[in-house]
Every structure is written in structure tokens, then in C-alpha cells.
């Protein structure tokens, strides 16, 4: 049974909501309180897909996501790059000079530090930027503002005082679309493969495991390590590579990785986002 819903973490108007609407415009976004709730919504059939943020070009990896992905039982079926545009919004009729403070998720405040300093506006942390927009609309505070998406302003009836106030023009969040069933079919010219692995307890195991990707000409776009099971000696690695497991060079590289690993789990095989494909093409020219 399908629901035609895609679950995300946050309130309506969150950047994850925006990602859902852009990547799956034909589906109904389903807001959830936590990342775990998003995963559970897909597991129990409340939603068909999950939209989960994994990293941002300004503040890096999203906490806990790499731990949750292997344990989720879900499979990556797509990725979505969403440009994060930050807008300053307030109640209708409020001028920017009247705004004394703004509330936003802690990661948005430093990304707009230069703009806020220029207007002498004080920033306050909020659990969720879209939630802060909803609270402002309810309180009708005429001295406060919120940093959030244009979508949040539209949903909660707030007036946008300034758009694109982020300090870095490249500010982009990468999301993963996840489903109950895997789809390893070749659905695009440029495919990505994501997996987690643990190397065997032998000298230079990681070096040897990585050698297969170098010798077979496989482009590894991400390799991160993180502790598992609450101990310093158990390290798991998360990796993204360009290519499909059916490609001869990728197959050979994964076989070599398996030889030096005690555990290897492919989390997903999916088309590269068009933005990634363009950037990779530019670097190879």
C-alpha cells in the first residue's frame, strides 16, 4: 500500500519541507518531530519515503545521521542538493529597523552574522526555524523576527524584510531520499553508491582496503569515520563513491574492500543530483 507521502524532520516550512517539495512535488510532505520519527514513519507505512539531511557546505555533517542510516533498515534511492537561502521575516507592518532580535535554528545564526551585525540585531537560538516562525505568528511580537525559508513566511503569514542574507553564497544542504525497498537499477548516466564498512583488525587494513578504489579508478567523494557501540576501538566508515556496483571497476574495488573488511553494507545506489554531476564534470574538464 502506498501513501504518496514523504516524511521530514521539523515543522511545515522547514528547509527539509522545501527539499521534499522540490524533489518530490507530487507527494505530500509529512512533518515529524525527530529523525527517528521520520524513519519510523516509513517503516510503519505512514509515508513512502524519508527526506533526511546529511551534510551542509557551511556547517558540515548533520549530527547522528551517519549513525542512524545503517540502523534504519531503509535504503537510499535518491539525493537532493538544496540551496539554503535565509530570509529575515517579521509580522506584517514591521520595518527592519524595528527588529531588535531574531530567532532561528543555531546553525542559521552564524551563517547570517554579518547581516545581523550590520543592523544591530541580536540572535536567539530556537529548536526549529519554521517552528520559530509559527510561534512569532502566534505571539504577534512586533519587535522580533525570524530567520527561515521563504516557504515558512508564506505558510505562517509573515512579511519578508530581506532575502538571501546568508554570508556564503555556496550554502547548500545535501539530503538523502530513503525508502523501504532498495533500487539498484541504473537510472541515470552518473550513479552514486553509498556504503558503510569496518576493516579487519590487521595492520594497514584501511590503506589496503582503499587501494582498490585507486587502482581501479573509482572516484571516492566521501570517506568519514565514526565510533560505534560506545567504544574507541570500534570504528565504522561511511563512504560515497561515483559509479554503480555493476560497473567493472566498481565491482573490483568493492571486492577488494570486502577482503579487508569484517563488515560491508551498501546503503543505496542512486542517481547523482544534477548539481553534483555538473560539478564533477567541471573538475574533470
LOFIVEX-766178 format. One record per residue (C-alpha): residue number from 1; x negated, y, z; residue in one letter. Coordinates in Angstrom, 1 decimal, always signed. Example, Ala and Ser with C-alpha at 12.3 -4.5 7.8 and 13.67 -1.06 7.14 Angstrom:
! residues 2
pt n=1	xx=-12.3	yy=-4.5	zz=+7.8	res=a .
pt n=2	xx=-13.7	yy=-1.1	zz=+7.1	res=s .
! end
This chain:
! residues 285
pt n=1	xx=+0.0	yy=+0.0	zz=+0.0	res=x .
pt n=2	xx=-1.3	yy=+3.5	zz=-0.9	res=x .
pt n=3	xx=-0.5	yy=+6.7	zz=+0.9	res=x .
pt n=4	xx=-2.1	yy=+9.2	zz=-1.5	res=x .
pt n=5	xx=-3.7	yy=+10.9	zz=+1.5	res=x .
pt n=6	xx=-7.3	yy=+11.8	zz=+2.1	res=x .
pt n=7	xx=-8.4	yy=+12.3	zz=+5.8	res=x .
pt n=8	xx=-10.8	yy=+15.0	zz=+7.0	res=x .
pt n=9	xx=-12.0	yy=+16.3	zz=+10.4	res=x .
pt n=10	xx=-10.7	yy=+19.7	zz=+11.5	res=x .
pt n=11	xx=-7.7	yy=+21.9	zz=+11.2	res=x .
pt n=12	xx=-6.0	yy=+22.8	zz=+7.9	res=x .
pt n=13	xx=-8.1	yy=+25.4	zz=+6.2	res=x .
pt n=14	xx=-11.4	yy=+23.9	zz=+7.3	res=x .
pt n=15	xx=-14.2	yy=+23.5	zz=+4.8	res=x .
pt n=16	xx=-13.6	yy=+19.8	zz=+4.8	res=x .
pt n=17	xx=-10.0	yy=+20.5	zz=+3.8	res=x .
pt n=18	xx=-11.3	yy=+22.7	zz=+1.0	res=x .
pt n=19	xx=-13.5	yy=+19.8	zz=-0.1	res=x .
pt n=20	xx=-10.5	yy=+17.5	zz=-0.2	res=x .
pt n=21	xx=-8.5	yy=+19.9	zz=-2.3	res=x .
pt n=22	xx=-11.4	yy=+20.4	zz=-4.8	res=x .
pt n=23	xx=-12.5	yy=+16.7	zz=-5.0	res=x .
pt n=24	xx=-9.0	yy=+15.1	zz=-4.9	res=x .
pt n=25	xx=-6.5	yy=+17.8	zz=-5.9	res=x .
pt n=26	xx=-3.8	yy=+15.2	zz=-6.4	res=x .
pt n=27	xx=-4.0	yy=+13.9	zz=-2.9	res=x .
pt n=28	xx=-2.5	yy=+15.2	zz=+0.4	res=x .
pt n=29	xx=-5.2	yy=+16.3	zz=+2.9	res=x .
pt n=30	xx=-4.7	yy=+14.7	zz=+6.4	res=x .
pt n=31	xx=-6.3	yy=+16.7	zz=+9.3	res=x .
pt n=32	xx=-7.9	yy=+14.6	zz=+12.1	res=x .
pt n=33	xx=-9.4	yy=+15.6	zz=+15.4	res=x .
pt n=34	xx=-12.7	yy=+13.8	zz=+15.2	res=x .
pt n=35	xx=-14.9	yy=+12.0	zz=+12.6	res=x .
pt n=36	xx=-13.9	yy=+8.7	zz=+14.3	res=x .
pt n=37	xx=-10.3	yy=+9.6	zz=+13.8	res=x .
pt n=38	xx=-10.9	yy=+10.2	zz=+10.1	res=x .
pt n=39	xx=-12.5	yy=+6.7	zz=+9.8	res=x .
pt n=40	xx=-9.7	yy=+5.1	zz=+11.8	res=x .
pt n=41	xx=-7.0	yy=+6.8	zz=+9.6	res=x .
pt n=42	xx=-8.5	yy=+5.0	zz=+6.5	res=x .
pt n=43	xx=-9.0	yy=+1.7	zz=+8.4	res=x .
pt n=44	xx=-5.4	yy=+1.6	zz=+9.6	res=x .
pt n=45	xx=-3.8	yy=+2.7	zz=+6.4	res=x .
pt n=46	xx=-2.7	yy=+6.2	zz=+7.3	res=x .
pt n=47	xx=-5.0	yy=+7.5	zz=+4.5	res=x .
pt n=48	xx=-6.6	yy=+6.0	zz=+1.4	res=x .
pt n=49	xx=-9.8	yy=+8.0	zz=+1.5	res=x .
pt n=50	xx=-12.0	yy=+9.8	zz=+4.0	res=x .
pt n=51	xx=-13.9	yy=+13.0	zz=+3.4	res=x .
pt n=52	xx=-17.0	yy=+13.2	zz=+5.6	res=x .
pt n=53	xx=-19.7	yy=+15.9	zz=+5.6	res=x .
pt n=54	xx=-23.2	yy=+14.5	zz=+5.8	res=x .
pt n=55	xx=-25.6	yy=+17.5	zz=+5.4	res=x .
pt n=56	xx=-25.8	yy=+21.2	zz=+4.7	res=x .
pt n=57	xx=-28.6	yy=+23.1	zz=+2.9	res=x .
pt n=58	xx=-28.9	yy=+25.6	zz=+5.7	res=x .
pt n=59	xx=-28.5	yy=+23.7	zz=+9.0	res=x .
pt n=60	xx=-29.4	yy=+20.1	zz=+7.8	res=x .
pt n=61	xx=-27.9	yy=+16.8	zz=+8.8	res=x .
pt n=62	xx=-24.4	yy=+16.6	zz=+10.4	res=x .
pt n=63	xx=-24.8	yy=+15.1	zz=+13.9	res=x .
pt n=64	xx=-23.6	yy=+11.5	zz=+14.4	res=x .
pt n=65	xx=-22.6	yy=+10.9	zz=+10.8	res=x .
pt n=66	xx=-25.5	yy=+8.6	zz=+9.9	res=x .
pt n=67	xx=-24.7	yy=+6.5	zz=+13.0	res=x .
pt n=68	xx=-21.0	yy=+6.3	zz=+12.1	res=x .
pt n=69	xx=-21.3	yy=+5.4	zz=+8.4	res=x .
pt n=70	xx=-22.8	yy=+1.9	zz=+8.8	res=x .
pt n=71	xx=-20.4	yy=+1.1	zz=+11.6	res=x .
pt n=72	xx=-17.3	yy=+2.4	zz=+9.9	res=x .
pt n=73	xx=-16.6	yy=-0.6	zz=+7.7	res=x .
pt n=74	xx=-15.9	yy=+1.9	zz=+4.8	res=x .
pt n=75	xx=-17.7	yy=+2.3	zz=+1.5	res=x .
pt n=76	xx=-18.9	yy=+5.4	zz=-0.2	res=x .
pt n=77	xx=-17.1	yy=+5.8	zz=-3.5	res=x .
pt n=78	xx=-18.0	yy=+9.4	zz=-4.4	res=x .
pt n=79	xx=-19.9	yy=+12.5	zz=-3.3	res=x .
pt n=80	xx=-18.8	yy=+16.2	zz=-3.4	res=x .
pt n=81	xx=-21.0	yy=+19.2	zz=-3.2	res=x .
pt n=82	xx=-19.0	yy=+22.2	zz=-1.8	res=x .
pt n=83	xx=-20.4	yy=+25.7	zz=-1.9	res=x .
pt n=84	xx=-19.8	yy=+27.2	zz=+1.6	res=x .
pt n=85	xx=-18.5	yy=+30.8	zz=+1.2	res=x .
pt n=86	xx=-18.0	yy=+32.6	zz=+4.5	res=x .
pt n=87	xx=-15.3	yy=+35.2	zz=+4.8	res=x .
pt n=88	xx=-14.6	yy=+37.7	zz=+7.6	res=x .
pt n=89	xx=-10.9	yy=+37.8	zz=+8.3	res=x .
pt n=90	xx=-8.6	yy=+39.6	zz=+10.8	res=x .
pt n=91	xx=-5.0	yy=+40.5	zz=+11.4	res=x .
pt n=92	xx=-3.3	yy=+42.5	zz=+8.6	res=x .
pt n=93	xx=-3.8	yy=+46.2	zz=+9.1	res=x .
pt n=94	xx=-7.1	yy=+45.8	zz=+10.9	res=x .
pt n=95	xx=-10.1	yy=+47.7	zz=+9.4	res=x .
pt n=96	xx=-13.6	yy=+46.1	zz=+9.6	res=x .
pt n=97	xx=-14.8	yy=+49.0	zz=+11.8	res=x .
pt n=98	xx=-12.2	yy=+47.9	zz=+14.4	res=x .
pt n=99	xx=-13.5	yy=+44.4	zz=+14.7	res=x .
pt n=100	xx=-15.5	yy=+44.0	zz=+17.9	res=x .
pt n=101	xx=-16.1	yy=+40.3	zz=+17.9	res=x .
pt n=102	xx=-15.7	yy=+37.3	zz=+15.6	res=x .
pt n=103	xx=-15.1	yy=+33.6	zz=+16.5	res=x .
pt n=104	xx=-16.4	yy=+30.8	zz=+14.4	res=x .
pt n=105	xx=-18.0	yy=+27.3	zz=+14.5	res=x .
pt n=106	xx=-21.5	yy=+27.6	zz=+15.9	res=x .
pt n=107	xx=-23.1	yy=+26.8	zz=+12.5	res=x .
pt n=108	xx=-21.4	yy=+29.7	zz=+10.7	res=x .
pt n=109	xx=-22.6	yy=+32.4	zz=+13.1	res=x .
pt n=110	xx=-26.3	yy=+32.3	zz=+12.4	res=x .
pt n=111	xx=-25.5	yy=+31.9	zz=+8.6	res=x .
pt n=112	xx=-23.9	yy=+35.4	zz=+8.7	res=x .
pt n=113	xx=-26.2	yy=+37.0	zz=+11.3	res=x .
pt n=114	xx=-27.4	yy=+39.8	zz=+9.0	res=x .
pt n=115	xx=-23.9	yy=+40.9	zz=+8.1	res=x .
pt n=116	xx=-22.6	yy=+40.8	zz=+11.6	res=x .
pt n=117	xx=-25.6	yy=+42.8	zz=+12.9	res=x .
pt n=118	xx=-25.1	yy=+45.4	zz=+10.3	res=x .
pt n=119	xx=-21.6	yy=+46.1	zz=+11.6	res=x .
pt n=120	xx=-22.4	yy=+45.6	zz=+15.3	res=x .
pt n=121	xx=-20.0	yy=+42.7	zz=+15.6	res=x .
pt n=122	xx=-20.5	yy=+40.1	zz=+18.4	res=x .
pt n=123	xx=-20.2	yy=+36.4	zz=+17.6	res=x .
pt n=124	xx=-18.5	yy=+33.9	zz=+19.8	res=x .
pt n=125	xx=-18.6	yy=+30.1	zz=+19.3	res=x .
pt n=126	xx=-15.4	yy=+28.2	zz=+18.6	res=x .
pt n=127	xx=-14.9	yy=+24.4	zz=+18.3	res=x .
pt n=128	xx=-13.5	yy=+24.9	zz=+14.8	res=x .
pt n=129	xx=-13.4	yy=+27.9	zz=+12.5	res=x .
pt n=130	xx=-10.0	yy=+27.1	zz=+11.0	res=x .
pt n=131	xx=-8.7	yy=+26.5	zz=+14.5	res=x .
pt n=132	xx=-10.0	yy=+29.9	zz=+15.5	res=x .
pt n=133	xx=-8.1	yy=+31.4	zz=+12.6	res=x .
pt n=134	xx=-4.9	yy=+29.7	zz=+13.8	res=x .
pt n=135	xx=-5.5	yy=+31.0	zz=+17.3	res=x .
pt n=136	xx=-6.1	yy=+34.5	zz=+16.1	res=x .
pt n=137	xx=-2.9	yy=+34.5	zz=+14.0	res=x .
pt n=138	xx=-1.0	yy=+33.4	zz=+17.2	res=x .
pt n=139	xx=-2.7	yy=+35.8	zz=+19.6	res=x .
pt n=140	xx=-2.5	yy=+38.8	zz=+17.1	res=x .
pt n=141	xx=-5.6	yy=+40.3	zz=+18.7	res=x .
pt n=142	xx=-6.3	yy=+43.5	zz=+16.7	res=x .
pt n=143	xx=-9.9	yy=+43.7	zz=+17.8	res=x .
pt n=144	xx=-11.0	yy=+40.2	zz=+16.9	res=x .
pt n=145	xx=-12.0	yy=+38.5	zz=+13.6	res=x .
pt n=146	xx=-12.8	yy=+35.0	zz=+12.4	res=x .
pt n=147	xx=-15.4	yy=+33.6	zz=+10.1	res=x .
pt n=148	xx=-13.9	yy=+30.9	zz=+7.9	res=x .
pt n=149	xx=-12.9	yy=+30.0	zz=+4.4	res=x .
pt n=150	xx=-10.5	yy=+31.9	zz=+2.1	res=x .
pt n=151	xx=-8.2	yy=+28.9	zz=+2.4	res=x .
pt n=152	xx=-7.9	yy=+29.4	zz=+6.2	res=x .
pt n=153	xx=-7.0	yy=+33.1	zz=+5.7	res=x .
pt n=154	xx=-4.3	yy=+32.0	zz=+3.2	res=x .
pt n=155	xx=-2.8	yy=+29.3	zz=+5.5	res=x .
pt n=156	xx=-2.7	yy=+31.5	zz=+8.6	res=x .
pt n=157	xx=-1.7	yy=+34.8	zz=+7.0	res=x .
pt n=158	xx=-4.9	yy=+36.7	zz=+7.9	res=x .
pt n=159	xx=-6.4	yy=+39.5	zz=+5.9	res=x .
pt n=160	xx=-9.9	yy=+39.0	zz=+4.3	res=x .
pt n=161	xx=-12.1	yy=+42.0	zz=+5.2	res=x .
pt n=162	xx=-15.3	yy=+40.8	zz=+3.5	res=x .
pt n=163	xx=-16.2	yy=+37.7	zz=+1.3	res=x .
pt n=164	xx=-19.4	yy=+35.8	zz=+0.8	res=x .
pt n=165	xx=-21.1	yy=+37.2	zz=+3.8	res=x .
pt n=166	xx=-23.5	yy=+34.2	zz=+4.3	res=x .
pt n=167	xx=-27.2	yy=+35.2	zz=+4.4	res=x .
pt n=168	xx=-28.2	yy=+32.4	zz=+2.0	res=x .
pt n=169	xx=-26.7	yy=+32.2	zz=-1.5	res=x .
pt n=170	xx=-27.5	yy=+28.5	zz=-1.7	res=x .
pt n=171	xx=-25.4	yy=+27.4	zz=+1.3	res=x .
pt n=172	xx=-23.9	yy=+24.1	zz=+0.2	res=x .
pt n=173	xx=-22.4	yy=+21.1	zz=+2.1	res=x .
pt n=174	xx=-22.6	yy=+17.6	zz=+0.8	res=x .
pt n=175	xx=-19.6	yy=+15.4	zz=+1.5	res=x .
pt n=176	xx=-19.1	yy=+11.7	zz=+1.0	res=x .
pt n=177	xx=-15.8	yy=+10.2	zz=+0.0	res=x .
pt n=178	xx=-15.2	yy=+6.8	zz=+1.6	res=x .
pt n=179	xx=-12.7	yy=+4.0	zz=+1.0	res=x .
pt n=180	xx=-11.7	yy=+0.7	zz=+2.5	res=x .
pt n=181	xx=-12.9	yy=-1.2	zz=-0.7	res=x .
pt n=182	xx=-16.3	yy=-0.9	zz=-2.4	res=x .
pt n=183	xx=-16.5	yy=+0.1	zz=-6.0	res=x .
pt n=184	xx=-19.9	yy=-0.6	zz=-7.5	res=x .
pt n=185	xx=-18.8	yy=-0.2	zz=-11.1	res=x .
pt n=186	xx=-20.8	yy=+2.1	zz=-13.4	res=x .
pt n=187	xx=-18.5	yy=+5.1	zz=-13.6	res=x .
pt n=188	xx=-21.0	yy=+7.8	zz=-14.8	res=x .
pt n=189	xx=-24.2	yy=+8.2	zz=-16.6	res=x .
pt n=190	xx=-26.0	yy=+9.2	zz=-13.4	res=x .
pt n=191	xx=-25.2	yy=+6.9	zz=-10.4	res=x .
pt n=192	xx=-26.4	yy=+7.1	zz=-6.8	res=x .
pt n=193	xx=-26.9	yy=+4.2	zz=-4.4	res=x .
pt n=194	xx=-26.9	yy=+4.7	zz=-0.6	res=x .
pt n=195	xx=-28.1	yy=+2.1	zz=+1.9	res=x .
pt n=196	xx=-29.4	yy=+1.6	zz=+5.4	res=x .
pt n=197	xx=-32.2	yy=-0.8	zz=+6.4	res=x .
pt n=198	xx=-34.5	yy=-1.9	zz=+9.2	res=x .
pt n=199	xx=-38.1	yy=-3.0	zz=+8.4	res=x .
pt n=200	xx=-39.6	yy=-6.2	zz=+9.7	res=x .
pt n=201	xx=-41.9	yy=-5.9	zz=+12.7	res=x .
pt n=202	xx=-45.2	yy=-6.3	zz=+10.7	res=x .
pt n=203	xx=-48.0	yy=-3.8	zz=+10.0	res=x .
pt n=204	xx=-47.3	yy=-1.2	zz=+7.3	res=x .
pt n=205	xx=-43.8	yy=-2.7	zz=+6.7	res=x .
pt n=206	xx=-42.3	yy=+0.7	zz=+5.8	res=x .
pt n=207	xx=-45.2	yy=+1.6	zz=+3.5	res=x .
pt n=208	xx=-44.9	yy=-1.7	zz=+1.7	res=x .
pt n=209	xx=-41.1	yy=-1.5	zz=+1.5	res=x .
pt n=210	xx=-41.2	yy=+1.9	zz=-0.1	res=x .
pt n=211	xx=-43.9	yy=+0.8	zz=-2.6	res=x .
pt n=212	xx=-41.3	yy=-1.0	zz=-4.7	res=x .
pt n=213	xx=-39.5	yy=+2.3	zz=-5.4	res=x .
pt n=214	xx=-42.7	yy=+4.0	zz=-6.5	res=x .
pt n=215	xx=-43.9	yy=+1.2	zz=-8.7	res=x .
pt n=216	xx=-40.5	yy=+0.8	zz=-10.4	res=x .
pt n=217	xx=-40.0	yy=+4.5	zz=-11.0	res=x .
pt n=218	xx=-36.9	yy=+4.8	zz=-8.8	res=x .
pt n=219	xx=-36.2	yy=+8.4	zz=-7.6	res=x .
pt n=220	xx=-35.6	yy=+8.4	zz=-3.8	res=x .
pt n=221	xx=-33.7	yy=+11.6	zz=-3.0	res=x .
pt n=222	xx=-33.4	yy=+11.0	zz=+0.8	res=x .
pt n=223	xx=-35.1	yy=+8.9	zz=+3.5	res=x .
pt n=224	xx=-34.2	yy=+9.5	zz=+7.1	res=x .
pt n=225	xx=-34.8	yy=+7.6	zz=+10.3	res=x .
pt n=226	xx=-32.8	yy=+7.4	zz=+13.5	res=x .
pt n=227	xx=-32.7	yy=+5.3	zz=+16.6	res=x .
pt n=228	xx=-30.1	yy=+2.6	zz=+17.1	res=x .
pt n=229	xx=-28.9	yy=+0.7	zz=+20.2	res=x .
pt n=230	xx=-30.3	yy=+3.4	zz=+22.5	res=x .
pt n=231	xx=-33.9	yy=+2.2	zz=+22.4	res=x .
pt n=232	xx=-37.1	yy=+3.7	zz=+21.0	res=x .
pt n=233	xx=-38.2	yy=+0.6	zz=+19.3	res=x .
pt n=234	xx=-35.1	yy=+0.0	zz=+17.1	res=x .
pt n=235	xx=-35.3	yy=+2.3	zz=+14.1	res=x .
pt n=236	xx=-32.9	yy=+2.3	zz=+11.2	res=x .
pt n=237	xx=-33.5	yy=+4.1	zz=+7.9	res=x .
pt n=238	xx=-30.9	yy=+5.8	zz=+5.7	res=x .
pt n=239	xx=-31.7	yy=+6.4	zz=+2.1	res=x .
pt n=240	xx=-30.2	yy=+7.7	zz=-1.2	res=x .
pt n=241	xx=-31.7	yy=+6.7	zz=-4.5	res=x .
pt n=242	xx=-30.9	yy=+7.7	zz=-8.1	res=x .
pt n=243	xx=-29.7	yy=+4.7	zz=-10.1	res=x .
pt n=244	xx=-27.4	yy=+1.6	zz=-10.0	res=x .
pt n=245	xx=-28.2	yy=-1.8	zz=-8.4	res=x .
pt n=246	xx=-27.6	yy=-3.3	zz=-11.8	res=x .
pt n=247	xx=-30.5	yy=-1.3	zz=-13.3	res=x .
pt n=248	xx=-33.5	yy=-3.5	zz=-13.7	res=x .
pt n=249	xx=-35.9	yy=-1.1	zz=-11.9	res=x .
pt n=250	xx=-33.5	yy=-0.5	zz=-9.0	res=x .
pt n=251	xx=-32.8	yy=-4.3	zz=-8.7	res=x .
pt n=252	xx=-36.6	yy=-5.0	zz=-8.4	res=x .
pt n=253	xx=-37.1	yy=-2.2	zz=-5.9	res=x .
pt n=254	xx=-34.2	yy=-3.4	zz=-3.7	res=x .
pt n=255	xx=-35.6	yy=-7.0	zz=-3.9	res=x .
pt n=256	xx=-39.0	yy=-5.8	zz=-2.7	res=x .
pt n=257	xx=-37.3	yy=-3.7	zz=+0.1	res=x .
pt n=258	xx=-35.3	yy=-6.8	zz=+1.2	res=x .
pt n=259	xx=-38.6	yy=-8.8	zz=+1.5	res=x .
pt n=260	xx=-40.0	yy=-6.4	zz=+4.0	res=x .
pt n=261	xx=-36.7	yy=-5.7	zz=+5.8	res=x .
pt n=262	xx=-34.8	yy=-7.5	zz=+8.6	res=x .
pt n=263	xx=-31.6	yy=-5.9	zz=+7.5	res=x .
pt n=264	xx=-30.3	yy=-4.1	zz=+4.4	res=x .
pt n=265	xx=-26.8	yy=-2.8	zz=+3.9	res=x .
pt n=266	xx=-25.6	yy=-1.0	zz=+0.8	res=x .
pt n=267	xx=-23.1	yy=+1.6	zz=+1.9	res=x .
pt n=268	xx=-22.0	yy=+2.7	zz=-1.6	res=x .
pt n=269	xx=-22.6	yy=+3.1	zz=-5.3	res=x .
pt n=270	xx=-21.1	yy=+6.2	zz=-6.8	res=x .
pt n=271	xx=-21.4	yy=+8.9	zz=-9.5	res=x .
pt n=272	xx=-23.8	yy=+11.8	zz=-8.8	res=x .
pt n=273	xx=-22.0	yy=+15.1	zz=-8.2	res=x .
pt n=274	xx=-22.3	yy=+17.3	zz=-11.3	res=x .
pt n=275	xx=-24.3	yy=+19.8	zz=-9.3	res=x .
pt n=276	xx=-26.8	yy=+17.1	zz=-8.3	res=x .
pt n=277	xx=-27.0	yy=+15.9	zz=-11.8	res=x .
pt n=278	xx=-27.8	yy=+19.4	zz=-13.1	res=x .
pt n=279	xx=-30.5	yy=+20.0	zz=-10.5	res=x .
pt n=280	xx=-32.2	yy=+16.6	zz=-11.2	res=x .
pt n=281	xx=-32.1	yy=+17.3	zz=-14.9	res=x .
pt n=282	xx=-33.7	yy=+20.7	zz=-14.4	res=x .
pt n=283	xx=-36.5	yy=+19.2	zz=-12.2	res=x .
pt n=284	xx=-37.3	yy=+16.6	zz=-14.9	res=x .
pt n=285	xx=-37.5	yy=+19.0	zz=-17.8	res=x .
! end
